[in-house]
Amino acid sequence: MKKVTFAHFCEDVSQRVFLENALKQFPAQNKAAIEFILNEEFVWTFKPRTKAEVLDNYSDASIKAFAKYKVDVFFIGMDYDDWDQSAYKEKHLELGDVLDKSIRTKTIIFLPIQAVEHWLCYLKQKIDNPQTTKLILQEGKNRRAAKDEIYGTTRPSSSLSETKVNELTTPIDFGWLCNHSKSFNHFYKQLEAFAATA
């Protein structure tokens, strides 16, 4: 099994925990002969706290991740909350164009529509109603309502966020989530494409 070192630059703890759990589960669910290993030194050194910090620094952080920390793949996470949802793909390309050309194919930008909590709402919906075939669309839900549904508060602490995200992402049904969330499906296709060439 090939070991793939990764780092991430995400706007909050929920995105970081979601991503780390997804990468732990990805190889088994996809019969991929890779194991993702977190470069903890990078993650402790570069820990943005807001979307604005990610936007201002993701290009420089990505260069440092590859040059100094020798990662094989780099993940950038931002909630797609204040941008036009009809221009999702265009915005994704625009953000990618800022990256150094030498690392674009090894950098995955993931943009949960509204917030990562909306992905978590889909997972919670499946856990709470495993037999249901009726889908309740989550991306139109207000961000505060999504946070309240997941954490029981609109301003969760980091420890509460970590606990709840861990609960809802163990395990993740990737196929089901891809079928219900176009932004998760977009992220997942990038992950599959990277794994095919790793």
C-alpha positions as CSV (number, residue, x, y, z in Angstrom):
1,M,0.0,0.0,0.0
2,K,1.4,3.4,-1.0
3,K,1.6,6.0,1.7
4,V,0.4,9.5,0.7
5,T,1.3,12.4,2.9
6,F,-1.2,15.2,3.0
7,A,-1.9,18.5,4.7
8,H,-4.9,20.7,4.8
9,F,-5.8,24.4,5.1
10,C,-9.4,24.6,6.1
11,E,-11.5,27.3,7.7
12,D,-12.7,25.5,10.8
13,V,-12.3,22.4,12.9
14,S,-15.5,20.8,11.4
15,Q,-13.9,20.8,7.9
16,R,-10.6,19.5,9.3
17,V,-12.2,16.6,11.2
18,F,-14.6,15.7,8.3
19,L,-11.7,15.6,5.8
20,E,-9.4,13.6,8.0
21,N,-12.1,11.0,8.7
22,A,-13.0,10.9,5.0
23,L,-9.4,10.2,4.0
24,K,-9.1,7.4,6.6
25,Q,-12.1,5.7,5.1
26,F,-11.6,6.4,1.4
27,P,-9.1,3.6,0.6
28,A,-11.2,0.8,2.0
29,Q,-14.4,2.0,0.3
30,N,-12.7,2.5,-3.0
31,K,-10.3,-0.4,-3.0
32,A,-7.5,2.2,-3.4
33,A,-4.0,0.9,-2.6
34,I,-3.1,4.1,-0.8
35,E,-3.0,5.3,2.8
36,F,-3.3,8.9,3.7
37,I,-0.9,10.1,6.3
38,L,-1.4,13.6,7.9
39,N,1.6,15.9,8.1
40,E,0.8,17.1,11.6
41,E,3.7,19.6,11.7
42,F,2.1,21.6,8.8
43,V,-1.4,21.4,10.3
44,W,-0.2,22.7,13.7
45,T,1.9,25.5,12.1
46,F,-0.8,26.6,9.7
47,K,-4.2,26.7,11.2
48,P,-6.5,29.3,9.8
49,R,-9.6,30.2,11.8
50,T,-11.8,31.9,9.1
51,K,-12.6,31.7,5.5
52,A,-11.0,35.1,5.0
53,E,-7.7,33.7,6.4
54,V,-7.9,30.8,4.0
55,L,-8.7,33.1,1.0
56,D,-5.8,35.4,1.9
57,N,-3.2,32.7,2.4
58,Y,-4.1,29.4,0.6
59,S,-1.8,30.0,-2.4
60,D,1.3,30.7,-0.2
61,A,0.3,27.9,2.2
62,S,0.1,25.4,-0.7
63,I,3.5,26.3,-1.9
64,K,5.0,25.8,1.6
65,A,3.2,22.5,2.0
66,F,4.9,21.0,-1.0
67,A,8.3,22.8,-0.8
68,K,9.0,22.7,2.9
69,Y,6.7,20.0,4.3
70,K,7.0,17.6,1.3
71,V,3.3,16.6,1.1
72,D,2.0,14.5,-1.8
73,V,-1.4,16.2,-1.8
74,F,-2.8,19.3,-0.3
75,F,-6.4,20.1,0.6
76,I,-8.0,23.5,0.8
77,G,-11.4,23.8,2.4
78,M,-13.8,26.8,2.4
79,D,-17.6,26.9,2.9
80,Y,-19.4,28.0,-0.3
81,D,-21.7,30.3,1.6
82,D,-21.4,33.8,0.3
83,W,-20.9,33.1,-3.4
84,D,-23.4,32.5,-6.2
85,Q,-24.4,28.8,-6.2
86,S,-25.1,28.9,-9.9
87,A,-21.4,29.8,-10.6
88,Y,-20.0,26.9,-8.4
89,K,-17.8,25.3,-11.0
90,E,-16.6,28.7,-12.3
91,K,-15.7,29.8,-8.8
92,H,-13.8,26.5,-8.1
93,L,-11.8,27.1,-11.3
94,E,-11.1,30.7,-10.4
95,L,-9.7,29.6,-6.9
96,G,-7.6,26.9,-8.6
97,D,-6.1,29.3,-11.1
98,V,-4.4,31.2,-8.2
99,L,-2.3,28.2,-7.4
100,D,1.2,27.7,-8.7
101,K,0.9,25.6,-11.9
102,S,3.3,23.0,-10.6
103,I,1.0,21.9,-7.8
104,R,-2.5,22.3,-9.3
105,T,-3.0,18.6,-10.0
106,K,-1.9,17.7,-6.5
107,T,-4.1,20.3,-4.7
108,I,-7.8,19.6,-4.0
109,I,-10.1,22.5,-3.2
110,F,-13.3,21.4,-1.6
111,L,-16.2,23.8,-1.2
112,P,-19.2,22.5,0.7
113,I,-22.3,24.4,-0.6
114,Q,-23.4,26.6,2.3
115,A,-21.2,24.8,4.9
116,V,-19.7,21.4,5.8
117,E,-22.6,21.2,8.3
118,H,-24.9,20.7,5.3
119,W,-22.9,17.6,4.3
120,L,-23.3,16.5,7.9
121,C,-27.1,17.1,7.8
122,Y,-27.3,14.6,4.9
123,L,-25.3,12.1,6.9
124,K,-27.5,12.7,10.0
125,Q,-30.6,12.3,7.8
126,K,-29.4,8.9,6.7
127,I,-28.5,7.8,10.2
128,D,-31.8,9.0,11.7
129,N,-33.9,7.5,8.9
130,P,-31.9,4.6,7.4
131,Q,-34.8,3.1,5.5
132,T,-36.2,6.3,4.0
133,T,-36.2,7.0,0.3
134,K,-37.4,10.6,0.7
135,L,-34.6,13.1,0.4
136,I,-34.8,16.4,2.2
137,L,-32.5,18.8,0.4
138,Q,-30.1,20.5,2.8
139,E,-28.2,23.1,0.7
140,G,-31.1,25.6,0.9
141,K,-31.2,25.4,4.7
142,N,-29.9,28.4,6.5
143,R,-26.4,28.0,7.9
144,R,-27.4,28.7,11.4
145,A,-30.2,26.2,11.2
146,A,-27.8,23.6,9.9
147,K,-25.3,24.3,12.8
148,D,-28.2,24.1,15.3
149,E,-29.3,20.8,13.9
150,I,-25.9,19.3,14.1
151,Y,-24.5,20.8,17.3
152,G,-27.6,21.9,19.2
153,T,-26.2,25.5,19.1
154,T,-25.3,28.0,16.4
155,R,-21.9,28.7,18.0
156,P,-20.4,25.3,18.9
157,S,-17.0,25.1,20.7
158,S,-14.2,23.3,18.9
159,S,-14.5,20.3,21.2
160,L,-18.3,20.0,20.5
161,S,-17.7,20.4,16.8
162,E,-15.0,17.7,16.8
163,T,-17.2,15.3,18.8
164,K,-20.3,15.7,16.6
165,V,-18.4,15.5,13.3
166,N,-16.6,12.3,14.5
167,E,-20.0,10.8,15.4
168,L,-21.6,11.6,12.1
169,T,-18.6,10.6,9.9
170,T,-18.0,7.1,11.4
171,P,-18.6,5.7,8.8
172,I,-19.3,7.9,5.8
173,D,-21.4,6.3,3.0
174,F,-19.6,8.0,0.1
175,G,-21.9,6.8,-2.6
176,W,-25.0,7.9,-0.8
177,L,-23.5,11.4,0.0
178,C,-22.3,11.8,-3.6
179,N,-25.8,11.1,-4.8
180,H,-27.3,13.7,-2.6
181,S,-24.8,16.5,-2.5
182,K,-23.4,18.0,-5.7
183,S,-20.6,19.8,-3.8
184,F,-19.6,16.6,-2.0
185,N,-19.7,14.7,-5.3
186,H,-17.4,17.4,-6.8
187,F,-14.9,16.9,-4.0
188,Y,-15.1,13.2,-4.3
189,K,-14.4,13.1,-8.0
190,Q,-11.3,15.2,-7.4
191,L,-10.2,12.7,-4.7
192,E,-10.8,9.7,-7.0
193,A,-8.8,11.4,-9.8
194,F,-5.9,12.0,-7.4
195,A,-6.0,8.4,-6.1
196,A,-5.9,7.0,-9.7
197,T,-2.6,8.8,-10.3
198,A,-1.0,8.5,-6.9
